[in-house]
Amino acid sequence: MDTYLFRKQIHRLPGKVIHHVPMPEPQVIEGHGSRAQIGEICKQCGYKQVLLVTDQTLHQLGYEQKIVQSLEAAGVGCALFADINSEPTAALVTAGRKAARDCNAECVIALGGGSVMDTCKMIVAGVKLPHLRTRALLIKFLIVPGKTLPMISVPSTAGTGAEITVGAVVTRSRGVKGSTVLIGLNVTHVVLDSELTIHAPQMVTAACGMDALSHVVEGAVSDVDPDEENMRLSMEGTRLILQHLPVVMREPENIESRLAMCRAAMYGGNAINTQLAGYVHAFAHSIGAKYHIPHGQAITLMLMPVLEYQKEACLPKYAMLARYCHLAEDTADDRTAADSFLQAVHKLIAICGLDTLALPVHKEDYEELTRMIVKDSINYSAQMTFSEDDIRKVLEEVTEKTGK
């Protein structure tokens, strides 16, 4: 049974709820090699002992050493937790909580991508809720009285925006993923260090960039009432990505453009916090879960099909983005401007070499995927509500184009 009418009636509810969740307001430090400033940051905050969390790959590359050296120079004790080699799990969170307690950490430094960030969010929450077992933390809204342990985010990719988002996705003991919104997340600093992204494989850079683009665009066109500054950040993030992602694809060591992409990714995180996502994510989450496709690739596959399908509903906002990004004259009518914006996104996907990706969806899976997409979409306040027929039409169109 299609729940379209019910979903249409409540589609603005998630946006109203998220406005009541306190958001982190971190100090942002950026620059090439800027993670070397973390020791001084911790000293100024009065921390005597911190827990540095990273993943096994970054640890093997030695990317945490600049942070460790800066902490030693500042006289701040540091314990290292580098056991992360997968997406966040309850077991990792439990081990991380123990590591933080064992070293009496006054702050957690998160160095890595989305998996590290989400794990650390649950660690800093769990330390402040010692009476709760990890599985009890994995609820829809986790309230942490008096805020979590302080967290310093050092993202190693320019994509997820997880360095500031209040949400975390963790796999429970039975392999089922659950999302949690942390009320009281205390991210005090975000360190944007282009040196961490400069040697990323080209396809990783591209996929992360498209993920960031989806965040800022979906935020800008959502049916939420953001304040002027949050809307500006989403539009600015869009402009930065359209301008600088082609540069880093062409010139991987361009520090200015790498920093711009880090900034845009953070703006994408802000968009998730304040404006939520939309059907690009509903499709990508469902397809990624069903076929085990990396998130950035799933986003790229669904970005243009969804943006084009909802074009009429989003026409004024697409036009607004086009004008802000100087893709259309201020005097251009909305339809012309909107077309310019869609053409720019399509061109960017081609520049990134992602236009040849094939959607691995099988027709016999349409019904299951439709149910999954409907369920996921309830978390957002999209500009239009897709019916089950709308969802199937998008799946059919993409399947036909990719020859599946």
QUIVENSUL-V452985 format. One record per residue. N is the residue number from 1. RES is the residue in one small letter. SS is DSSP state (H for helix, E for strand, - for the rest). PHI is phi in degrees with one decimal (NA if undefined). Layout:
BEGIN
N_RES_SS_PHI, N_RES_SS_PHI
END
This chain:
BEGIN
1_m_-_NA, 2_d_-_-73.0, 3_t_-_-93.3, 4_y_H_-53.7, 5_l_H_-62.9, 6_f_H_-64.7, 7_r_H_-65.0, 8_k_H_-65.2, 9_q_H_-68.7, 10_i_H_-103.5, 11_h_-_-63.8, 12_r_-_-91.2, 13_l_H_-60.9, 14_p_H_-57.5, 15_g_H_-65.3, 16_k_H_-70.9, 17_v_H_-65.3, 18_i_H_-63.7, 19_h_-_-68.4, 20_h_-_-97.1, 21_v_-_-91.4, 22_p_-_-64.1, 23_m_-_-104.2, 24_p_-_-61.2, 25_e_-_-127.4, 26_p_-_-75.4, 27_q_E_-80.2, 28_v_E_-106.5, 29_i_E_-116.8, 30_e_E_-137.4, 31_g_-_150.5, 32_h_-_-72.1, 33_g_-_81.5, 34_s_H_-66.8, 35_r_H_-64.8, 36_a_H_-70.1, 37_q_H_-88.9, 38_i_H_-65.6, 39_g_H_-59.2, 40_e_H_-67.1, 41_i_H_-59.8, 42_c_H_-65.3, 43_k_H_-62.7, 44_q_H_-63.4, 45_c_H_-79.7, 46_g_-_84.8, 47_y_-_-75.6, 48_k_-_-100.5, 49_q_E_-146.5, 50_v_E_-131.6, 51_l_E_-110.4, 52_l_E_-100.2, 53_v_E_-112.3, 54_t_E_-148.4, 55_d_E_-101.8, 56_q_H_-64.5, 57_t_H_-65.7, 58_l_H_-64.8, 59_h_H_-64.4, 60_q_H_-64.3, 61_l_H_-81.3, 62_g_-_76.5, 63_y_-_-68.9, 64_e_-_-84.1, 65_q_H_-63.5, 66_k_H_-62.1, 67_i_H_-70.1, 68_v_H_-59.1, 69_q_H_-63.7, 70_s_H_-68.3, 71_l_H_-67.9, 72_e_H_-61.6, 73_a_H_-64.5, 74_a_H_-89.5, 75_g_-_75.5, 76_v_-_-105.4, 77_g_E_-71.0, 78_c_E_-141.1, 79_a_E_-108.7, 80_l_E_-108.2, 81_f_E_-123.0, 82_a_E_-124.6, 83_d_E_-88.5, 84_i_E_-80.2, 85_n_-_-135.7, 86_s_-_-156.5, 87_e_-_-65.8, 88_p_-_-57.6, 89_t_E_-128.4, 90_a_H_-59.9, 91_a_H_-64.8, 92_l_H_-64.7, 93_v_H_-62.6, 94_t_H_-60.4, 95_a_H_-65.4, 96_g_H_-66.6, 97_r_H_-60.4, 98_k_H_-63.4, 99_a_H_-61.8, 100_a_H_-66.3, 101_r_H_-67.9, 102_d_H_-62.2, 103_c_-_-100.0, 104_n_-_54.8, 105_a_-_-63.3, 106_e_-_-98.0, 107_c_E_-161.0, 108_v_E_-115.0, 109_i_E_-101.8, 110_a_E_-103.7, 111_l_E_-113.3, 112_g_E_156.2, 113_g_-_-93.2, 114_g_H_-59.1, 115_s_H_-64.3, 116_v_H_-65.7, 117_m_H_-60.7, 118_d_H_-66.1, 119_t_H_-60.9, 120_c_H_-66.0, 121_k_H_-59.2, 122_m_H_-72.5, 123_i_H_-66.2, 124_v_H_-67.7, 125_a_H_-74.8, 126_g_H_-64.9, 127_v_H_-63.3, 128_k_H_-82.0, 129_l_-_-125.3, 130_p_-_-64.9, 131_h_-_-79.0, 132_l_-_-102.0, 133_r_-_-72.6, 134_t_H_-55.5, 135_r_H_-61.8, 136_a_H_-75.5, 137_l_H_-79.7, 138_l_-_-88.2, 139_i_-_-118.3, 140_k_-_-59.2, 141_f_E_-124.5, 142_l_E_-104.4, 143_i_E_-93.9, 144_v_-_-112.4, 145_p_-_-58.4, 146_g_-_72.7, 147_k_-_76.3, 148_t_-_-76.8, 149_l_-_-58.0, 150_p_E_-59.4, 151_m_E_-134.4, 152_i_E_-109.2, 153_s_E_-96.8, 154_v_E_-127.5, 155_p_E_-69.2, 156_s_-_-99.6, 157_t_-_-131.1, 158_a_-_-110.0, 159_g_-_-159.4, 160_t_-_-70.9, 161_g_-_72.7, 162_a_-_-65.3, 163_e_-_-62.4, 164_i_-_-129.6, 165_t_-_-70.5, 166_v_-_-88.1, 167_g_E_-96.1, 168_a_E_-144.3, 169_v_E_-113.4, 170_v_E_-131.2, 171_t_E_-86.6, 172_r_-_-75.8, 173_s_-_-61.1, 174_r_-_-93.0, 175_g_-_85.9, 176_v_-_-93.3, 177_k_E_-80.5, 178_g_E_-134.6, 179_s_E_-105.6, 180_t_E_-128.4, 181_v_E_-102.9, 182_l_E_-94.1, 183_i_E_-96.4, 184_g_-_113.5, 185_l_-_-63.2, 186_n_-_-113.0, 187_v_E_-84.6, 188_t_E_-88.8, 189_h_E_-141.9, 190_v_E_-121.5, 191_v_E_-108.9, 192_l_E_-97.4, 193_d_-_-116.2, 194_s_H_-64.0, 195_e_H_-61.9, 196_l_H_-75.1, 197_t_-_-102.7, 198_i_-_-68.7, 199_h_-_-104.9, 200_a_-_-66.2, 201_p_-_-55.1, 202_q_H_-57.8, 203_m_H_-70.7, 204_v_H_-67.6, 205_t_H_-57.8, 206_a_H_-65.0, 207_a_H_-64.3, 208_c_H_-64.2, 209_g_H_-62.8, 210_m_H_-69.2, 211_d_H_-62.3, 212_a_H_-61.3, 213_l_H_-62.2, 214_s_H_-62.8, 215_h_H_-65.0, 216_v_H_-71.4, 217_v_H_-69.1, 218_e_H_-64.7, 219_g_H_-64.1, 220_a_H_-65.8, 221_v_H_-102.4, 222_s_-_-68.1, 223_d_-_-94.7, 224_v_-_-115.0, 225_d_-_-101.2, 226_p_-_-76.9, 227_d_-_-75.9, 228_e_H_-61.0, 229_e_H_-69.6, 230_n_H_-65.5, 231_m_H_-64.9, 232_r_H_-61.9, 233_l_H_-63.7, 234_s_H_-66.6, 235_m_H_-68.3, 236_e_H_-66.1, 237_g_H_-59.9, 238_t_H_-60.9, 239_r_H_-61.8, 240_l_H_-60.2, 241_i_H_-69.6, 242_l_H_-61.3, 243_q_H_-84.5, 244_h_H_-102.0, 245_l_H_-62.9, 246_p_H_-60.4, 247_v_H_-67.5, 248_v_H_-71.1, 249_m_H_-69.5, 250_r_H_-87.0, 251_e_-_-128.9, 252_p_-_-56.3, 253_e_-_-99.2, 254_n_-_-75.1, 255_i_H_-65.7, 256_e_H_-59.7, 257_s_H_-73.0, 258_r_H_-62.2, 259_l_H_-64.4, 260_a_H_-62.1, 261_m_H_-68.3, 262_c_H_-61.6, 263_r_H_-64.5, 264_a_H_-63.3, 265_a_H_-63.1, 266_m_H_-65.4, 267_y_H_-62.5, 268_g_H_-64.6, 269_g_H_-62.1, 270_n_H_-63.1, 271_a_H_-63.5, 272_i_H_-61.4, 273_n_H_-65.7, 274_t_H_-107.4, 275_q_H_-126.8, 276_l_-_66.9, 277_a_-_-104.1, 278_g_-_-159.8, 279_y_H_-70.9, 280_v_H_-58.1, 281_h_H_-73.6, 282_a_H_-60.7, 283_f_H_-66.5, 284_a_H_-65.4, 285_h_H_-59.6, 286_s_H_-69.8, 287_i_H_-66.4, 288_g_H_-62.3, 289_a_H_-68.3, 290_k_H_-70.6, 291_y_H_-113.7, 292_h_-_57.4, 293_i_-_-97.8, 294_p_-_-53.3, 295_h_H_-57.1, 296_g_H_-61.3, 297_q_H_-69.9, 298_a_H_-63.6, 299_i_H_-61.0, 300_t_H_-61.5, 301_l_H_-61.2, 302_m_H_-100.0, 303_l_H_-60.9, 304_m_H_-66.7, 305_p_H_-56.8, 306_v_H_-73.0, 307_l_H_-57.8, 308_e_H_-70.1, 309_y_H_-65.1, 310_q_-_-97.3, 311_k_H_-55.7, 312_e_H_-62.8, 313_a_H_-69.4, 314_c_H_-104.6, 315_l_H_-49.9, 316_p_H_-62.2, 317_k_H_-77.5, 318_y_H_-60.6, 319_a_H_-62.9, 320_m_H_-60.5, 321_l_H_-63.7, 322_a_H_-60.9, 323_r_H_-68.9, 324_y_H_-63.7, 325_c_-_-85.8, 326_h_-_59.4, 327_l_-_-92.9, 328_a_-_-146.7, 329_e_-_-68.2, 330_d_-_-59.9, 331_t_-_-86.7, 332_a_-_-67.2, 333_d_-_-70.3, 334_d_H_-58.0, 335_r_H_-66.7, 336_t_H_-63.6, 337_a_H_-65.1, 338_a_H_-61.3, 339_d_H_-61.7, 340_s_H_-63.6, 341_f_H_-65.2, 342_l_H_-62.5, 343_q_H_-63.9, 344_a_H_-66.2, 345_v_H_-66.4, 346_h_H_-60.3, 347_k_H_-64.7, 348_l_H_-63.1, 349_i_H_-60.1, 350_a_H_-67.3, 351_i_H_-59.2, 352_c_-_-77.8, 353_g_-_73.4, 354_l_-_-105.1, 355_d_-_-79.0, 356_t_-_-100.2, 357_l_-_-62.8, 358_a_-_-107.8, 359_l_-_-80.6, 360_p_-_-86.0, 361_v_-_-89.7, 362_h_-_-101.5, 363_k_H_-58.5, 364_e_H_-69.4, 365_d_H_-97.8, 366_y_H_-54.2, 367_e_H_-64.5, 368_e_H_-63.6, 369_l_H_-63.2, 370_t_H_-59.8, 371_r_H_-61.6, 372_m_H_-64.9, 373_i_H_-67.6, 374_v_H_-58.8, 375_k_H_-63.5, 376_d_H_-68.9, 377_s_H_-66.9, 378_i_-_-64.7, 379_n_-_-77.8, 380_y_-_-120.2, 381_s_-_-121.1, 382_a_-_-69.8, 383_q_-_-64.6, 384_m_-_-132.1, 385_t_-_-99.2, 386_f_-_-79.4, 387_s_-_-79.1, 388_e_H_-62.2, 389_d_H_-64.3, 390_d_H_-59.4, 391_i_H_-62.8, 392_r_H_-64.0, 393_k_H_-62.3, 394_v_H_-65.2, 395_l_H_-61.2, 396_e_H_-63.6, 397_e_H_-63.3, 398_v_H_-69.4, 399_t_H_-62.3, 400_e_H_-63.9, 401_k_H_-66.4, 402_t_H_-97.2, 403_g_-_76.8, 404_k_-_-87.9
END
